[in-house]
């Protein structure tokens, strides 16, 4: 017995000496994608173009379509359609009146299927709302995203996307102030005509990572577990989408830490300093360009400037890859009418 105990302690000691690679959990995802929200720089991709059921991650699109087509102060009268809903609900009732803002919180914090239905019914009915969702997907240039309902339930109708396109949808939505405020909220209390609601965010990631800026979960037996989250550090804003990962919270945290350790945002084009840099006070650009770079990439950035009569632009390359193109404008000199007349006669009699 003593010999076995000593052998166990030796084995345990050896195991403790073996470094544990926390990033290894990422390979458990069937599909995963990580990118910068603003520049769309890709940091990690695994089967990210596979078209998959996305369950309640569908509600990210439901939310942004509702935000863009209504006012938070709109009063929504709930109809009987919500009685057909099952799964996660906020338990609103027919004939209850509730603010659109509150339905949005119920949608994103509690993943309310009845909330999604009430929103769709208010905005022209389910068929019209689904049309709006698919139109928005097309406007965002998404080719593998299709919505057949506003909830993500997939017993009868089904919603599909890829982890890359789901990340794009989240990134687009994140730029909306109201969406950004709601998606990172942990606790919300409100009151309708019928009752008081006291909601906590169902996504545990909210309380697991101090750099988080929001998350949305989804699950159905056919889709598996879906997680879309975002995090920020030193103005670097990242979104990660994954599906079928048993350790998805840990995977997201591990990837965020890895990205934040390696990359920092660098301002490669400064609209306020463009003239002095290129020694021509008549040239200017309208936008800054900020891009996440690792330390060893800093000396791999180069620029090409094209200035001719018909086309003026500056291109930014990372090594040989084009990462940005910005139009260059030229300040036109204003000549008053008296100067024009004077110049006219000067040319005639010169």
C-alpha angles and dihedrals in degrees: 000000000000091000091052091049091052091047090052092051091049092051091047091050092051091050091052090055092055109092113240112224105215091189091065091081089071092074090065090073114099086210131007138168134182126185145155109266097220106033094028090225109168116232103170135009133177119168085329094154094057111118109235143167107264104195114194093353079085086078091073087071091039089056099048093045089051092047092051095046103042144031122254089233094056112123111227120202108209117229133199094271090086090067088073092062124104136171117042112013140161089218101237115170136228113272091017115135117218136164119260086232090060092048088053091053090047089049098052103029100039099021088232112195089191089052091053090049093049090050092050093047091051093050098058102297132293097290092052092045093051088051089054091050093052093044090054090050090054092047088054089054094247114156102176101045119100129169126200097166139016096237110054094236107144109191094101108003125026140212120209135189141139126252089247094052092042087056089051091052091050092046091052092047093046090064089065111092096218095046090048091051095049099042093059096044117116102185131026132174125190143151133229129186089276109037152340119273122207112186135181121192112264091212107092091197087080090073098033104065127043093206095053119123099183147322144200125201130199137185141175126152090249097043098039122209116332125189129183116180142162135207137181136208127168091349092306107128119195134184124198127190123188140166134201097010115142090200098038097141091053091043093053093047091048093050093046092053091047093050095044091049093051106035136053130179113256125191103228097171123035115192091199094053101036096103096054093044093055096033097234117109092194095064125080143159127218101218141048117229117216121181134175113245137173120230094257091052095058093085092046094068117105136167137215122198123202116192120172137130097275103028133036122172146134122225124203120208132191099208099312097334118104106229102168143010122195128187117237120218130201125219110237117219113240114227118192122223095258091054089048092053091046092050090048094057092041089058092048097050098032 
